[in-house]
Amino acid sequence: MVTATHEASHRLFQEHPEALAPVFEALGLPPPLKTDFYELSADVTEIRPVERRADTVLKFEPDMGEHFVLAVEAQTKKDPEKAKSWAYYVSYLRAKYDLPVLLVVVCRDRSTAAWAAGPFQCAVGPWTTQVTRPFVLGPQTVPEVTDETVVAQRPALAALSAIIHSQGPRAAAILEAVARGLVAFPPDVTKYWFEVVEVGLESTPTRENWRKLMQDVVTHFPGHGTLFEEKYLEGKAEGKIEDILRVLTVRGLVISDDIRERITGCTDLDTLTTWFERSLTAAAAEDLFTDEDPAL
């Protein structure tokens, strides 16, 4: 099952591959530029069987230096079957693109991160045919960003740090620093990064702490129940309720206390939209409702 945390990691590296900076630093390579990365399309028939399983596949093509493919996987728990799949990803992408392949596994749990580093061997007796050694982005390798200046300079890395260290002892300090640093950006950028972090903190106690730092903005991750999304939908619902009551009043229809309570107590936007459409032609306020509509 793909979780919101999984999606956040997926989206983060697709849209901001510069968050891979700790990988490049560990390999002794210059900090990567966003323009050096190209996402490999999932619409290519031959690659579809791989990308249907791999989270993100990128090609790194700097103006100078070695070109290679990165396969990025988000992993929330130990999974021996996944380790077998990783060997396939690497060998398939190596043959497909005729380029070296770097497998990067993202883990926020320290024990999972230690496991994901491998090595995972394919061997017969004493003879090893293949070894898979992922580079792990986890609590051991991602820096704890507690400096607001770093957040302003490297927001993708700061967001990754907040997600990766969400279960660590310094989680609160990291969140506070990241939140303060993100305020330095234009409002739309700040809102975007706040939501990236919140979605990545799914199912962790720190998510509630992060929500307290948020402000009311439009969601970029619909369907995940973020604070931004809740406030946005609440506003939409309130506006629709006002429209229904206004139409009924202008048309001279009687609105009883029970009907008003039923309308104002509804929070389902689809239902409110249906009631609004009925209000334009209804002969009486009661005609807004059917047996299938929510009861009082």
CORGI-V52745 format. One record per residue. RES is the residue in one letter. PHI is phi in whole degrees, -180 to 180 (NA if undefined). OMEGA is omega in whole degrees, -180 to 180 (* if undefined). D_CENTER is the distance of its C-alpha to the mean C-alpha in Angstrom with 1 decimal. Layout:
RES&PHI&OMEGA&D_CENTER / RES&PHI&OMEGA&D_CENTER
This chain:
M&NA&180&14.3 / V&-83&-179&10.6 / T&-95&177&8.7 / A&-64&177&5.6 / T&-61&178&5.7 / H&-59&-178&6.6 / E&-65&-179&4.1 / A&-62&178&1.9 / S&-65&179&5.6 / H&-62&-180&6.6 / R&-64&-177&5.6 / L&-58&-176&6.8 / F&-80&175&9.9 / Q&-69&-175&10.6 / E&-91&-178&10.8 / H&-138&-179&11.9 / P&-63&177&13.9 / E&-64&175&16.0 / A&-66&177&13.8 / L&-80&-177&15.9 / A&-51&179&18.8 / P&-60&178&19.6 / V&-66&-178&20.2 / F&-66&178&22.5 / E&-64&179&24.3 / A&-66&180&25.0 / L&-87&180&26.4 / G&76&-179&28.6 / L&-101&177&27.1 / P&-61&178&26.7 / P&-54&-177&23.4 / P&-74&174&21.5 / L&-103&-179&21.3 / K&-59&-178&18.6 / T&-72&180&21.4 / D&-85&-175&22.4 / F&-109&177&19.5 / Y&-137&179&19.5 / E&-74&178&17.1 / L&-85&-172&19.3 / S&-66&176&19.5 / A&-79&-180&18.9 / D&-82&178&21.9 / V&-74&-171&24.3 / T&-55&-175&26.2 / E&-65&-175&27.1 / I&-93&-174&23.6 / R&-57&180&22.0 / P&-61&179&22.9 / V&-82&-174&21.0 / E&-71&175&17.8 / R&-68&-179&17.7 / R&-110&-180&17.0 / A&-69&-178&15.6 / D&-74&-178&11.9 / T&-143&176&12.7 / V&-126&-178&16.3 / L&-124&172&17.5 / K&-110&180&21.0 / F&-100&-177&22.2 / E&-131&178&25.3 / P&-73&177&26.7 / D&-61&179&30.0 / M&-132&179&31.6 / G&109&-174&30.9 / E&-74&173&29.7 / H&-93&176&27.4 / F&-158&180&25.1 / V&-104&175&22.2 / L&-115&171&19.0 / A&-109&-176&17.3 / V&-109&-179&14.0 / E&-123&173&13.3 / A&-99&-175&11.0 / Q&-130&-177&13.6 / T&-103&179&13.9 / K&-157&178&17.6 / K&-68&-178&20.8 / D&-151&-179&21.5 / P&-56&180&24.7 / E&-68&179&24.1 / K&-66&178&20.9 / A&-60&177&23.1 / K&-67&179&25.5 / S&-64&-179&22.8 / W&-60&178&21.9 / A&-61&178&25.5 / Y&-67&179&25.5 / Y&-54&-176&22.5 / V&-63&-177&24.3 / S&-67&-180&27.7 / Y&-67&-179&26.7 / L&-65&178&24.8 / R&-63&-180&27.8 / A&-72&-177&30.2 / K&-66&-173&28.4 / Y&-103&-180&27.9 / D&54&179&30.7 / L&-137&174&28.6 / P&-60&-178&27.7 / V&-123&175&24.4 / L&-113&178&22.2 / L&-94&180&19.9 / V&-114&180&17.1 / V&-113&-177&15.6 / V&-103&-178&12.9 / C&-136&175&14.0 / R&-100&178&13.9 / D&-95&-174&17.0 / R&-62&-178&20.2 / S&-69&176&22.2 / T&-65&179&19.6 / A&-64&179&19.3 / A&-64&178&23.1 / W&-66&-174&23.4 / A&-65&-180&21.0 / A&-71&178&23.2 / G&71&5&25.9 / P&-79&176&28.3 / F&-108&-171&28.2 / Q&-108&169&31.6 / C&-111&-172&33.3 / A&-140&172&36.9 / V&-124&-176&40.2 / G&61&-179&42.6 / P&-84&-173&42.7 / W&-101&179&41.3 / T&-98&-179&37.6 / T&-87&-176&36.6 / Q&-147&177&32.9 / V&-131&177&30.7 / T&-112&-179&26.9 / R&-128&179&25.6 / P&-66&168&21.9 / F&-91&-174&20.9 / V&-101&169&18.6 / L&-97&-177&16.1 / G&-146&-180&16.6 / P&-56&-178&18.5 / Q&-79&-172&21.6 / T&-119&180&20.4 / V&-91&-177&17.8 / P&-67&175&19.8 / E&-84&-176&19.6 / V&-83&179&19.2 / T&-123&-179&21.6 / D&-110&-179&23.1 / E&-60&180&22.2 / T&-64&178&23.7 / V&-64&179&21.4 / V&-60&-179&18.4 / A&-65&-178&20.1 / Q&-85&-175&20.9 / R&-137&-176&17.7 / P&-62&180&14.7 / A&-65&178&12.2 / L&-66&179&14.2 / A&-64&178&14.3 / A&-63&178&10.6 / L&-62&180&10.7 / S&-62&180&13.8 / A&-63&-179&12.7 / I&-74&-176&10.1 / I&-64&-175&12.8 / H&-96&-176&15.7 / S&-64&180&14.5 / Q&-106&-177&17.3 / G&-92&-177&19.8 / P&-68&-178&22.9 / R&-104&-177&21.8 / A&-57&-178&18.4 / A&-63&-180&20.0 / A&-65&179&21.5 / I&-66&-180&18.4 / L&-61&-180&16.5 / E&-62&180&19.7 / A&-66&-180&20.1 / V&-64&180&16.6 / A&-61&180&17.0 / R&-65&-179&20.5 / G&-68&-178&19.7 / L&-69&179&17.1 / V&-65&-179&19.9 / A&-70&-177&21.8 / F&-88&172&19.8 / P&-58&-175&20.6 / P&-50&-178&19.3 / D&-65&179&16.9 / V&-70&178&15.3 / T&-59&-180&15.3 / K&-60&-179&13.6 / Y&-60&-177&10.7 / W&-69&176&10.2 / F&-58&-178&10.9 / E&-75&176&8.0 / V&-56&-179&5.5 / V&-68&-177&7.5 / E&-62&179&8.1 / V&-63&179&5.1 / G&-70&-179&5.5 / L&-94&-180&9.0 / E&-52&175&9.4 / S&64&176&13.0 / T&-125&178&14.2 / P&-59&-177&17.1 / T&-70&180&15.7 / R&-62&180&13.2 / E&-66&177&16.4 / N&-62&-180&17.6 / W&-67&-180&14.7 / R&-61&179&15.2 / K&-67&-179&18.8 / L&-89&-175&18.0 / M&-82&173&16.3 / Q&-126&-174&18.4 / D&-76&179&18.6 / V&-138&-179&16.6 / V&-74&-177&15.3 / T&-75&173&11.8 / H&-108&-179&9.5 / F&-127&-177&7.3 / P&-61&175&10.5 / G&93&-177&11.3 / H&-109&175&9.3 / G&68&178&12.2 / T&-72&179&11.1 / L&-60&179&14.3 / F&-58&-178&14.1 / E&-66&180&13.9 / E&-59&-179&16.7 / K&-66&180&18.8 / Y&-63&-179&18.4 / L&-69&176&19.4 / E&-60&179&22.1 / G&-64&178&23.5 / K&-64&-179&23.6 / A&-65&180&25.3 / E&-62&179&27.8 / G&-65&179&28.7 / K&-68&177&29.3 / I&-61&179&31.5 / E&-62&180&33.5 / D&-64&-180&34.0 / I&-62&-179&35.4 / L&-64&-180&37.8 / R&-67&-180&38.9 / V&-63&180&39.7 / L&-61&-180&41.6 / T&-67&-179&43.6 / V&-62&-180&44.5 / R&-82&175&45.7 / G&77&-180&47.9 / L&-88&-179&46.5 / V&-77&179&47.0 / I&-113&180&43.9 / S&-73&179&44.9 / D&-61&180&43.2 / D&-65&-180&41.7 / I&-67&179&40.2 / R&-61&-180&38.8 / E&-65&180&37.3 / R&-66&-179&35.8 / I&-69&-176&34.2 / T&-71&-180&33.0 / G&-87&-179&31.6 / C&-85&179&29.4 / T&-117&-180&25.6 / D&-84&-174&24.7 / L&-65&180&24.2 / D&-65&179&25.4 / T&-64&179&28.5 / L&-62&178&29.2 / T&-63&178&29.0 / T&-62&-180&31.5 / W&-64&179&33.8 / F&-63&180&33.8 / E&-63&178&34.9 / R&-69&-177&37.6 / S&-64&-178&38.8 / L&-73&-176&40.0 / T&-127&-176&42.6 / A&-61&178&43.1 / A&-77&178&46.8 / A&-146&-178&45.9 / A&-60&-180&42.8 / E&-64&-177&43.0 / D&-72&177&42.3 / L&-66&-168&38.6 / F&-106&172&38.0 / T&-128&-180&38.4 / D&-64&-178&38.5 / E&-82&-178&34.9 / D&-73&178&33.6 / P&-58&178&32.3 / A&-83&177&35.3 / L&-62&*&36.1
